[in-house]
Amino acid sequence: MPNEDIQKIPPAASAVHVPPQENAPVEEAVQELPPRPALPRLIVFGGSFDPIHRGHLELAETVLKLGYGDEVMFIPSRYPPHKTDHELATPAQRWEMLQLVVEGHAGFSCSDIELKREGEMTYTYDTMSILTKVMPDTDLRFLIGMDSLRTLHEWHKATELVIHFNFLIYPRPGYPAPPYAELREYFGGANARKLVDSIIPVDGLPQWDISSSDLRRACRNGGDLQNYLPAAVWKYIQENTLYHD
């Protein structure tokens, strides 16, 4: 599309020919290029999602509305081999509940990258490294809660994770941010500042003071969870009698 600030060239019949001056510099025609598109920003949202609830979804929708990313990818984690809680849903059931929620939402996607690694421990550093290789032109941002930030130093390759990847950290009720000095002790000054700068301001964020474990416990006690779960997920739990003794 032509630039509106440039005047139209007059018709050839009325054009006046001006001979070029001797030794005058010749201006090269500069081709106007379209603006280079920014990298797509993918927010990686990991967790057990057992079950996925409205707090997860409202948080994902809010970070998109606030402009922190273009898409949220939910990645359900496998459980460690030592975890044998009979109240938990199977990986296949958690994946099915997640798909019920993601389908039809333009800003959401999901990946079973960790569920497929059966028989081996799954670590966030490995998952983010794989995603970086398969999506080299994507700006990845790992979304965690403040409770996870407080124990991040205990994660597998925690320092490497902070160095190589970007974070989004959302405040959770009851979990104050760790002091900068504490983060500096674990990760060094530059990485500690990176983490502090990754904390999302609380204004405008949903404040759900619930957890999936609370909902499983309530379900086992006969509670009605329709106000806390998407309708399709609550129906799936009832039809499959999940989270019962």
C-alpha positions as CSV (number, residue, x, y, z in Angstrom):
1,M,0.0,0.0,0.0
2,P,1.5,3.4,-1.0
3,N,2.5,5.9,1.7
4,E,-0.2,8.5,2.1
5,D,2.4,11.1,3.1
6,I,4.1,10.9,-0.3
7,Q,2.4,13.2,-2.9
8,K,1.2,11.7,-6.1
9,I,3.4,12.1,-9.2
10,P,1.8,14.6,-11.7
11,P,0.7,13.4,-15.1
12,A,3.4,13.0,-17.7
13,A,2.0,15.8,-19.9
14,S,2.6,18.4,-17.2
15,A,5.9,17.1,-15.9
16,V,8.9,19.4,-16.2
17,H,12.2,17.9,-17.1
18,V,15.1,19.2,-15.0
19,P,18.5,18.0,-16.3
20,P,20.8,16.6,-13.5
21,Q,23.5,18.9,-12.3
22,E,27.1,17.9,-13.0
23,N,28.7,16.0,-10.1
24,A,25.4,15.9,-8.2
25,P,25.1,12.9,-5.9
26,V,22.8,10.2,-7.1
27,E,20.2,9.1,-4.5
28,E,19.6,5.3,-4.4
29,A,16.0,4.2,-4.3
30,V,15.3,2.7,-0.8
31,Q,12.8,-0.2,-0.8
32,E,10.4,0.1,2.0
33,L,10.3,-3.1,4.0
34,P,7.4,-4.3,6.1
35,P,7.9,-4.3,9.9
36,R,9.5,-7.5,11.2
37,P,6.9,-9.4,13.2
38,A,7.7,-10.1,16.9
39,L,8.3,-13.6,18.0
40,P,5.2,-15.4,19.2
41,R,5.1,-15.6,23.0
42,L,4.1,-18.9,24.5
43,I,3.3,-19.2,28.2
44,V,4.1,-22.7,29.4
45,F,1.8,-23.6,32.3
46,G,2.8,-26.8,34.0
47,G,1.2,-28.7,36.9
48,S,-0.6,-31.9,37.9
49,F,-4.0,-30.4,36.9
50,D,-5.7,-33.0,39.1
51,P,-8.2,-31.7,38.4
52,I,-7.9,-28.5,36.4
53,H,-10.1,-25.9,38.0
54,R,-11.4,-22.4,37.4
55,G,-8.5,-20.8,39.2
56,H,-6.1,-22.3,36.6
57,L,-8.3,-21.1,33.8
58,E,-8.9,-17.6,35.1
59,L,-5.2,-17.1,35.6
60,A,-4.4,-18.3,32.1
61,E,-7.0,-16.0,30.6
62,T,-5.8,-13.0,32.7
63,V,-2.2,-13.3,31.7
64,L,-3.3,-13.3,28.1
65,K,-5.5,-10.2,28.6
66,L,-2.7,-8.4,30.3
67,G,-0.5,-8.9,27.3
68,Y,2.1,-11.3,28.8
69,G,1.8,-13.8,26.0
70,D,-0.1,-14.8,22.9
71,E,-1.0,-18.4,23.9
72,V,-1.0,-20.5,27.1
73,M,0.1,-24.2,26.7
74,F,-0.9,-26.4,29.6
75,I,1.5,-29.3,30.2
76,P,0.3,-31.9,32.7
77,S,3.2,-33.5,34.6
78,R,3.7,-37.1,35.4
79,Y,3.7,-38.1,39.0
80,P,7.0,-39.2,40.6
81,P,7.3,-43.0,40.9
82,H,7.1,-42.9,44.7
83,K,3.7,-41.1,44.7
84,T,1.0,-43.7,45.1
85,D,-2.0,-41.8,46.4
86,H,-5.0,-43.8,45.4
87,E,-7.2,-40.7,45.3
88,L,-5.3,-39.3,42.2
89,A,-6.6,-39.5,38.7
90,T,-4.5,-41.4,36.2
91,P,-2.4,-39.5,33.6
92,A,-4.9,-40.4,30.9
93,Q,-7.8,-39.1,32.9
94,R,-6.1,-35.8,33.7
95,W,-5.2,-35.5,30.0
96,E,-8.8,-36.0,29.0
97,M,-10.1,-33.5,31.5
98,L,-7.6,-30.9,30.2
99,Q,-8.6,-31.5,26.6
100,L,-12.2,-30.9,27.5
101,V,-11.2,-27.4,28.7
102,V,-8.8,-26.5,26.0
103,E,-11.0,-27.4,23.0
104,G,-12.7,-24.4,21.6
105,H,-10.5,-21.8,23.4
106,A,-8.4,-20.0,20.8
107,G,-5.8,-18.9,23.3
108,F,-5.2,-22.3,25.0
109,S,-3.4,-25.4,23.9
110,C,-2.0,-28.4,25.7
111,S,0.9,-30.9,25.3
112,D,1.4,-34.4,26.6
113,I,5.2,-34.1,26.3
114,E,5.7,-35.1,29.9
115,L,3.0,-37.8,30.0
116,K,4.7,-39.6,27.1
117,R,7.9,-39.9,29.0
118,E,6.6,-43.0,30.9
119,G,9.1,-44.8,33.2
120,E,11.4,-41.8,33.7
121,M,11.5,-38.7,35.9
122,T,10.3,-35.6,34.1
123,Y,12.0,-32.3,34.9
124,T,11.0,-28.8,33.9
125,Y,14.5,-28.0,32.6
126,D,14.3,-30.9,30.2
127,T,10.8,-30.0,29.1
128,M,11.7,-26.4,28.4
129,S,14.9,-27.5,26.6
130,I,12.9,-29.7,24.3
131,L,10.3,-27.0,23.6
132,T,13.1,-24.6,22.7
133,K,14.5,-27.0,20.2
134,V,11.2,-27.8,18.5
135,M,10.0,-24.1,18.6
136,P,13.2,-22.1,18.1
137,D,11.3,-19.0,16.9
138,T,9.1,-18.8,19.9
139,D,9.6,-16.7,23.0
140,L,8.9,-19.2,25.9
141,R,7.8,-18.0,29.3
142,F,7.4,-20.5,32.2
143,L,4.4,-19.7,34.5
144,I,4.7,-20.6,38.2
145,G,3.1,-19.6,41.4
146,M,4.8,-17.8,44.3
147,D,4.8,-21.0,46.3
148,S,6.9,-22.6,43.6
149,L,9.3,-19.6,43.6
150,R,10.0,-20.2,47.3
151,T,11.2,-23.7,46.6
152,L,12.7,-23.2,43.1
153,H,16.2,-23.6,44.4
154,E,15.4,-27.3,45.1
155,W,14.4,-28.0,41.5
156,H,16.5,-30.1,39.1
157,K,19.1,-27.8,37.5
158,A,17.4,-24.8,39.1
159,T,20.2,-22.3,38.4
160,E,20.4,-23.4,34.7
161,L,16.6,-23.1,34.5
162,V,16.7,-19.5,35.6
163,I,19.6,-18.6,33.4
164,H,18.3,-20.0,30.2
165,F,14.5,-19.4,30.4
166,N,12.1,-16.6,31.2
167,F,9.5,-16.8,33.9
168,L,6.1,-15.4,34.8
169,I,5.5,-15.6,38.6
170,Y,2.0,-15.0,39.9
171,P,1.3,-14.1,43.6
172,R,-0.8,-16.6,45.5
173,P,-2.7,-15.8,48.6
174,G,-0.7,-16.8,51.7
175,Y,2.6,-17.0,49.9
176,P,4.7,-13.9,50.3
177,A,7.6,-13.3,47.9
178,P,10.9,-14.5,49.2
179,P,13.4,-11.7,50.0
180,Y,15.8,-10.7,47.3
181,A,18.7,-11.5,49.5
182,E,17.5,-15.1,49.8
183,L,17.1,-15.4,46.0
184,R,20.6,-13.9,45.5
185,E,22.1,-16.5,47.9
186,Y,20.6,-19.3,45.8
187,F,20.9,-17.9,42.2
188,G,23.3,-14.9,42.3
189,G,22.5,-11.3,41.9
190,A,21.6,-11.1,38.2
191,N,19.4,-14.2,38.3
192,A,17.7,-13.0,41.5
193,R,16.8,-9.7,39.9
194,K,15.5,-11.6,36.9
195,L,13.1,-13.6,39.1
196,V,12.0,-10.5,41.0
197,D,11.3,-8.7,37.8
198,S,9.2,-11.7,36.6
199,I,6.6,-11.3,39.4
200,I,3.3,-10.2,38.0
201,P,1.7,-7.2,39.8
202,V,-1.2,-8.4,41.9
203,D,-3.6,-5.8,40.4
204,G,-6.0,-7.4,38.1
205,L,-5.0,-11.0,38.9
206,P,-7.6,-13.5,40.1
207,Q,-7.1,-14.5,43.7
208,W,-8.3,-18.1,44.0
209,D,-7.4,-19.5,47.4
210,I,-8.0,-23.1,46.4
211,S,-5.9,-26.0,45.3
212,S,-6.6,-29.2,43.4
213,S,-5.8,-31.2,46.6
214,D,-8.6,-29.1,48.4
215,L,-11.0,-30.0,45.7
216,R,-10.1,-33.7,45.7
217,R,-10.7,-33.8,49.5
218,A,-14.0,-32.0,49.1
219,C,-15.1,-34.5,46.4
220,R,-14.2,-37.4,48.6
221,N,-16.4,-35.9,51.4
222,G,-19.4,-35.6,49.0
223,G,-19.0,-31.9,48.2
224,D,-20.5,-30.2,45.2
225,L,-17.7,-28.7,43.1
226,Q,-19.6,-27.2,40.2
227,N,-18.7,-23.6,41.3
228,Y,-15.0,-24.5,41.2
229,L,-14.7,-26.6,38.1
230,P,-15.6,-26.2,34.4
231,A,-19.0,-27.9,33.8
232,A,-17.4,-30.5,31.5
233,V,-14.7,-31.4,34.1
234,W,-17.2,-31.8,36.9
235,K,-19.4,-34.0,34.7
236,Y,-16.4,-36.1,33.8
237,I,-15.4,-36.5,37.5
238,Q,-19.0,-37.7,38.4
239,E,-19.3,-40.1,35.4
240,N,-15.9,-41.7,36.2
241,T,-16.3,-41.5,40.0
242,L,-12.9,-39.9,40.5
243,Y,-11.4,-38.9,43.9
244,H,-13.4,-41.3,45.9
245,D,-12.2,-43.8,48.5
